[in-house]
């Protein structure tokens, strides 16, 4: 029997390594694992450039600073030959939009209701990468949303799904509820076919957006996106957007939840990603009481902790101002003396909406000598000179 030639050996080796990484992915609990080439997203750099040049990245300066590396995986690591993309389902058990009808409760995005997914996924990817590198004799690097890697275009190129009109990845199996991670490697692997768009004429994700953050299908303006405003944006939030935020205090799931493809998604099986009971519907009144230590303790292990107590309480005060609940006047008054200017300013705004006109005027008169330069604009916006 003739010996297999070098091409056959290389093909068998590639097939075996591909089967190995898929088996490792399944063993570590990932729902999807597919492979693409590092040069599979040539259009991504141009689209990213258009997004940044239009100023739609807001204050996320790091996107502009890393735009060249972000647009081409080979710029990040020139030796990469295959990109393995992993998907982990985090679909909720309940309707994530139901809480929006409970103004005394705070809405936290589904992905942030338990452990930080970065930690959950990266630990597993490192284990897979270690075993794969030993088997393949190849170099590997893993990334989970912490490096200039365009994971969604890569996932679409690998066939996990497609980028929907809301710009997020959509899977026919898991809808819009997928966490993504990547493994770059110098090994040659079997490449999967790219995903195809199945949005059709549907506009559900575009039409549901409360702040009209989508200038057109497949385009987003982060400056109007509630996820950006409540997580990435550090200063005061524009007054015309505050009332549209409602009770969303960390992220927003509206466009994800509206996707019809979610009807095929089963709820997350990973315990670390299933919602903590105390984060499903926390009361606004309770969250207003959190000082820095209590905030860090309550959100230990959660991605919410990343934004810090002051920005978080700013968000909760917006929800308080939108709630119409006069029982929150007391906590908001206390926060009008907070050391943080952004908290003081948002407390003034919340009080201007919760108090009757005469009551707010009396409050303003009492504070006439206490108004500091950091929050003068909020007083002016509230109608106080």
MARFILUM-133367 format. One record per residue (C-alpha): z, y negated, x negated. Coordinates in steps of 0.05 Angstrom, whole numbers. Layout:
REM residues N
+--------+--------+--------+
|      w |      v |      u |
+--------+--------+--------+
|      Z |      Y |      X |
...
+--------+--------+--------+
END
This chain:
REM residues 385
+--------+--------+--------+
|      w |      v |      u |
+--------+--------+--------+
|      0 |      0 |      0 |
|    -21 |    -66 |    -31 |
|     31 |   -117 |    -51 |
|     33 |   -179 |     -6 |
|      1 |   -240 |    -40 |
|     39 |   -303 |    -54 |
|     17 |   -336 |     11 |
|     44 |   -278 |     51 |
|    110 |   -280 |     14 |
|    117 |   -355 |     25 |
|    100 |   -347 |     99 |
|    152 |   -293 |    107 |
|    204 |   -334 |     70 |
|    189 |   -394 |    113 |
|    194 |   -353 |    177 |
|    259 |   -321 |    155 |
|    291 |   -388 |    137 |
|    269 |   -417 |    203 |
|    299 |   -359 |    241 |
|    362 |   -366 |    200 |
|    373 |   -440 |    215 |
|    360 |   -428 |    289 |
|    411 |   -371 |    291 |
|    462 |   -414 |    255 |
|    450 |   -470 |    304 |
|    462 |   -425 |    364 |
|    524 |   -396 |    330 |
|    553 |   -465 |    322 |
|    543 |   -482 |    396 |
|    482 |   -526 |    393 |
|    437 |   -522 |    454 |
|    372 |   -540 |    420 |
|    345 |   -534 |    349 |
|    274 |   -552 |    331 |
|    237 |   -574 |    269 |
|    188 |   -629 |    250 |
|    157 |   -660 |    189 |
|    184 |   -724 |    157 |
|    117 |   -758 |    168 |
|    115 |   -741 |    242 |
|    134 |   -810 |    269 |
|     84 |   -858 |    239 |
|     87 |   -904 |    299 |
|    163 |   -912 |    295 |
|    162 |   -964 |    239 |
|    115 |  -1011 |    277 |
|    154 |  -1005 |    342 |
|    219 |  -1018 |    307 |
|    188 |  -1079 |    273 |
|    165 |  -1106 |    340 |
|    235 |  -1095 |    369 |
|    268 |  -1132 |    312 |
|    217 |  -1188 |    307 |
|    228 |  -1203 |    381 |
|    302 |  -1210 |    367 |
|    319 |  -1155 |    415 |
|    368 |  -1123 |    367 |
|    417 |  -1180 |    380 |
|    471 |  -1185 |    328 |
|    458 |  -1116 |    300 |
|    437 |  -1144 |    233 |
|    441 |  -1076 |    201 |
|    379 |  -1055 |    239 |
|    339 |  -1111 |    206 |
|    369 |  -1097 |    138 |
|    349 |  -1023 |    141 |
|    284 |  -1029 |    179 |
|    240 |  -1004 |    121 |
|    283 |   -942 |    108 |
|    294 |   -930 |    182 |
|    220 |   -928 |    197 |
|    203 |   -871 |    150 |
|    249 |   -812 |    132 |
|    214 |   -804 |     65 |
|    237 |   -874 |     46 |
|    308 |   -851 |     57 |
|    297 |   -787 |     16 |
|    230 |   -777 |    -16 |
|    240 |   -702 |    -30 |
|    249 |   -683 |     43 |
|    197 |   -633 |     69 |
|    227 |   -611 |    136 |
|    272 |   -645 |    187 |
|    314 |   -600 |    232 |
|    337 |   -634 |    295 |
|    397 |   -607 |    334 |
|    415 |   -623 |    406 |
|    483 |   -614 |    439 |
|    490 |   -621 |    514 |
|    545 |   -667 |    540 |
|    528 |   -672 |    614 |
|    587 |   -691 |    658 |
|    616 |   -648 |    713 |
|    618 |   -705 |    763 |
|    574 |   -763 |    782 |
|    586 |   -815 |    727 |
|    566 |   -872 |    774 |
|    619 |   -858 |    827 |
|    672 |   -897 |    789 |
|    630 |   -961 |    796 |
|    654 |   -963 |    869 |
|    727 |   -965 |    847 |
|    738 |  -1036 |    821 |
|    811 |  -1024 |    802 |
|    788 |   -969 |    754 |
|    753 |   -976 |    687 |
|    687 |   -941 |    673 |
|    681 |   -910 |    604 |
|    614 |   -880 |    583 |
|    611 |   -805 |    590 |
|    601 |   -794 |    516 |
|    665 |   -830 |    498 |
|    714 |   -795 |    544 |
|    739 |   -746 |    492 |
|    731 |   -733 |    417 |
|    684 |   -775 |    376 |
|    619 |   -736 |    377 |
|    602 |   -758 |    306 |
|    661 |   -717 |    281 |
|    647 |   -658 |    326 |
|    573 |   -652 |    307 |
|    576 |   -671 |    234 |
|    628 |   -618 |    218 |
|    583 |   -564 |    247 |
|    521 |   -591 |    213 |
|    556 |   -589 |    146 |
|    574 |   -515 |    157 |
|    502 |   -499 |    176 |
|    475 |   -539 |    117 |
|    521 |   -504 |     68 |
|    499 |   -435 |     91 |
|    426 |   -455 |     94 |
|    426 |   -485 |     24 |
|    457 |   -422 |     -4 |
|    405 |   -379 |     31 |
|    345 |   -423 |     16 |
|    363 |   -449 |    -52 |
|    342 |   -517 |    -26 |
|    374 |   -586 |    -22 |
|    400 |   -611 |     45 |
|    428 |   -674 |     76 |
|    457 |   -682 |    146 |
|    460 |   -744 |    189 |
|    493 |   -761 |    256 |
|    478 |   -832 |    276 |
|    511 |   -860 |    213 |
|    449 |   -871 |    169 |
|    382 |   -905 |    179 |
|    351 |   -845 |    214 |
|    310 |   -853 |    278 |
|    337 |   -792 |    312 |
|    304 |   -801 |    380 |
|    232 |   -806 |    354 |
|    245 |   -747 |    307 |
|    274 |   -707 |    365 |
|    212 |   -721 |    407 |
|    167 |   -703 |    349 |
|    206 |   -637 |    341 |
|    197 |   -621 |    415 |
|    269 |   -628 |    440 |
|    241 |   -674 |    494 |
|    209 |   -742 |    498 |
|    232 |   -814 |    497 |
|    236 |   -836 |    569 |
|    223 |   -904 |    598 |
|    296 |   -921 |    583 |
|    280 |   -906 |    509 |
|    330 |   -849 |    507 |
|    312 |   -777 |    496 |
|    298 |   -736 |    559 |
|    299 |   -660 |    559 |
|    270 |   -616 |    613 |
|    331 |   -571 |    604 |
|    387 |   -622 |    594 |
|    362 |   -686 |    624 |
|    387 |   -748 |    588 |
|    452 |   -717 |    564 |
|    440 |   -696 |    492 |
|    476 |   -714 |    427 |
|    430 |   -710 |    367 |
|    439 |   -693 |    294 |
|    391 |   -679 |    238 |
|    387 |   -638 |    175 |
|    337 |   -660 |    121 |
|    317 |   -606 |     72 |
|    270 |   -595 |     14 |
|    253 |   -526 |     42 |
|    188 |   -512 |     80 |
|    202 |   -489 |    151 |
|    159 |   -472 |    212 |
|    142 |   -537 |    248 |
|    149 |   -541 |    324 |
|    102 |   -576 |    372 |
|    120 |   -646 |    394 |
|    147 |   -660 |    463 |
|    103 |   -690 |    518 |
|    121 |   -745 |    566 |
|    141 |   -723 |    636 |
|    165 |   -789 |    665 |
|    103 |   -798 |    706 |
|    107 |   -857 |    755 |
|    183 |   -853 |    760 |
|    221 |   -919 |    749 |
|    291 |   -896 |    767 |
|    322 |   -913 |    700 |
|    289 |   -982 |    698 |
|    306 |  -1002 |    769 |
|    379 |   -983 |    766 |
|    396 |  -1026 |    705 |
|    445 |  -1079 |    729 |
|    426 |  -1130 |    675 |
|    350 |  -1119 |    674 |
|    353 |  -1097 |    601 |
|    283 |  -1066 |    603 |
|    227 |  -1118 |    594 |
|    177 |  -1062 |    606 |
|    176 |   -986 |    608 |
|    194 |   -956 |    540 |
|    222 |  -1023 |    517 |
|    294 |  -1047 |    514 |
|    326 |  -1114 |    500 |
|    395 |  -1098 |    471 |
|    419 |  -1168 |    485 |
|    421 |  -1151 |    559 |
|    444 |  -1079 |    552 |
|    516 |  -1066 |    574 |
|    525 |  -1013 |    521 |
|    507 |  -1064 |    467 |
|    548 |  -1119 |    499 |
|    612 |  -1078 |    506 |
|    607 |  -1040 |    440 |
|    565 |  -1076 |    388 |
|    572 |  -1149 |    408 |
|    633 |  -1180 |    376 |
|    642 |  -1249 |    407 |
|    645 |  -1276 |    478 |
|    595 |  -1247 |    527 |
|    547 |  -1294 |    564 |
|    576 |  -1315 |    630 |
|    514 |  -1297 |    670 |
|    521 |  -1225 |    645 |
|    596 |  -1217 |    656 |
|    591 |  -1211 |    731 |
|    536 |  -1158 |    723 |
|    579 |  -1114 |    679 |
|    626 |  -1097 |    736 |
|    680 |  -1049 |    714 |
|    642 |  -1019 |    655 |
|    688 |  -1029 |    596 |
|    655 |   -985 |    543 |
|    582 |   -968 |    548 |
|    539 |   -956 |    609 |
|    510 |   -892 |    638 |
|    467 |   -921 |    694 |
|    398 |   -909 |    665 |
|    418 |   -840 |    639 |
|    449 |   -818 |    704 |
|    390 |   -841 |    745 |
|    341 |   -794 |    711 |
|    315 |   -740 |    759 |
|    311 |   -690 |    702 |
|    387 |   -688 |    702 |
|    384 |   -640 |    761 |
|    369 |   -585 |    711 |
|    427 |   -601 |    665 |
|    490 |   -558 |    667 |
|    556 |   -591 |    648 |
|    579 |   -590 |    576 |
|    611 |   -525 |    554 |
|    641 |   -554 |    490 |
|    715 |   -568 |    505 |
|    719 |   -625 |    455 |
|    664 |   -661 |    494 |
|    692 |   -650 |    564 |
|    726 |   -712 |    592 |
|    800 |   -722 |    582 |
|    832 |   -731 |    650 |
|    864 |   -797 |    630 |
|    797 |   -825 |    609 |
|    758 |   -808 |    672 |
|    787 |   -864 |    715 |
|    839 |   -904 |    676 |
|    868 |   -963 |    714 |
|    849 |  -1033 |    692 |
|    922 |  -1054 |    701 |
|    945 |  -1002 |    650 |
|    891 |  -1018 |    599 |
|    909 |  -1092 |    601 |
|    978 |  -1075 |    574 |
|    953 |  -1043 |    509 |
|    973 |  -1077 |    445 |
|    941 |  -1055 |    380 |
|    988 |   -996 |    367 |
|    984 |   -971 |    438 |
|    908 |   -978 |    438 |
|    901 |   -937 |    375 |
|    948 |   -883 |    401 |
|    915 |   -878 |    469 |
|    845 |   -874 |    441 |
|    862 |   -830 |    381 |
|    801 |   -788 |    363 |
|    757 |   -826 |    413 |
|    697 |   -868 |    393 |
|    727 |   -924 |    435 |
|    776 |   -937 |    378 |
|    718 |   -960 |    334 |
|    710 |  -1027 |    369 |
|    783 |  -1047 |    359 |
|    835 |  -1070 |    409 |
|    813 |  -1143 |    416 |
|    741 |  -1128 |    434 |
|    764 |  -1072 |    480 |
|    813 |  -1117 |    518 |
|    758 |  -1170 |    523 |
|    718 |  -1118 |    561 |
|    776 |  -1098 |    606 |
|    788 |  -1172 |    623 |
|    716 |  -1177 |    646 |
|    728 |  -1117 |    691 |
|    793 |  -1150 |    716 |
|    756 |  -1214 |    733 |
|    704 |  -1174 |    771 |
|    755 |  -1132 |    808 |
|    780 |  -1183 |    859 |
|    849 |  -1152 |    850 |
|    900 |  -1207 |    851 |
|    953 |  -1159 |    825 |
|    919 |  -1168 |    758 |
|    934 |  -1242 |    754 |
|   1001 |  -1230 |    720 |
|    973 |  -1187 |    663 |
|    915 |  -1235 |    654 |
|    963 |  -1294 |    648 |
|   1001 |  -1258 |    594 |
|    937 |  -1245 |    556 |
|    920 |  -1319 |    559 |
|    972 |  -1326 |    504 |
|    943 |  -1269 |    462 |
|    934 |  -1281 |    387 |
|    860 |  -1264 |    392 |
|    815 |  -1322 |    413 |
|    764 |  -1275 |    447 |
|    820 |  -1244 |    488 |
|    850 |  -1312 |    507 |
|    782 |  -1338 |    527 |
|    765 |  -1278 |    570 |
|    834 |  -1281 |    603 |
|    819 |  -1353 |    624 |
|    753 |  -1331 |    654 |
|    786 |  -1273 |    691 |
|    839 |  -1319 |    719 |
|    787 |  -1369 |    742 |
|    757 |  -1313 |    785 |
|    822 |  -1282 |    810 |
|    863 |  -1344 |    827 |
|    851 |  -1390 |    886 |
|    822 |  -1457 |    865 |
|    888 |  -1494 |    873 |
|    927 |  -1440 |    836 |
|    879 |  -1442 |    778 |
|    881 |  -1518 |    776 |
|    957 |  -1516 |    772 |
|    952 |  -1463 |    716 |
|    903 |  -1507 |    679 |
|    948 |  -1567 |    685 |
|   1006 |  -1528 |    657 |
|    964 |  -1509 |    597 |
|    935 |  -1578 |    585 |
|    971 |  -1587 |    519 |
|    961 |  -1515 |    497 |
|    886 |  -1511 |    497 |
|    862 |  -1494 |    428 |
|    793 |  -1505 |    399 |
|    777 |  -1431 |    398 |
|    776 |  -1425 |    474 |
|    758 |  -1496 |    497 |
|    689 |  -1472 |    519 |
|    720 |  -1422 |    567 |
|    761 |  -1478 |    599 |
|    697 |  -1518 |    607 |
|    660 |  -1460 |    637 |
|    718 |  -1452 |    686 |
|    708 |  -1525 |    707 |
|    766 |  -1554 |    667 |
|    749 |  -1611 |    620 |
+--------+--------+--------+
END
